Amino acid sequence: MRRCRSRAYTDAMASVRVTLGFLLGVGVLAGCEHDHGSGGAATNAVCPPTPTLTYENFGKGFMQTYCLRCHSQTVTSSARKGAPSDHNFDTFADIKPLADHIDGYAGSGPGATNTRMPPDTPKPSVEERAKLSEWLACSAI
Ligand code: HEC
């Protein structure tokens, strides 16, 4: 769930005199090879010692209710409403490698509540977003 933020990067942001080239250089040094920019902050959600949320009892239903109307392989062209074609959440196998992205766009935890997704209604409550992040923090079991 770690985001690409180093102290050097933060300091650089504070300075109005830094060049774009410098920012890009620091970004590379900080290892931001998969930074999609404005996906939101790390929620810092943690997996409890005894995880209770699973794909079957939580993740599947959450995705069906809030995400699959755009992010599904069965939804094509304009019906996706712009959802990127490489972000589908139809199965557990689809979700797992995208856990970090999902957390940054829709999750909630001590570090942040990210509400960029879904862009329409119905939207999950903050409690549901917190469950999403907890489930993802447990490596989406
Ligand atoms: C109404 C359609 C719609 C729904 C519903 C929706 N999304 Fe999206 N999603 C989009 C669009 C459009 C984009 C690209 C624009 C953006 O990033 O804001 C996007 C982008 C994303 C991205 C970033 C993709 C990337 O390239 O980095 C993630 C992650 C994501 N959505 C997760 C979710 C999750 C999780 C849900 C459910 C809680 C959800 N979305 C519900 C339309 C939707």
Boltz pocket constraint, residues with backbone or C-beta under 6 A from the ligand:
constraints:
  - pocket:
      binder: B
      contacts: [[A, 36], [A, 62], [A, 63], [A, 66], [A, 67], [A, 68], [A, 69], [A, 70], [A, 71], [A, 80], [A, 81], [A, 82], [A, 83], [A, 84], [A, 87], [A, 98], [A, 101], [A, 102], [A, 105], [A, 106], [A, 116], [A, 117], [A, 118], [A, 119], [A, 120]]
      max_distance: 6.0
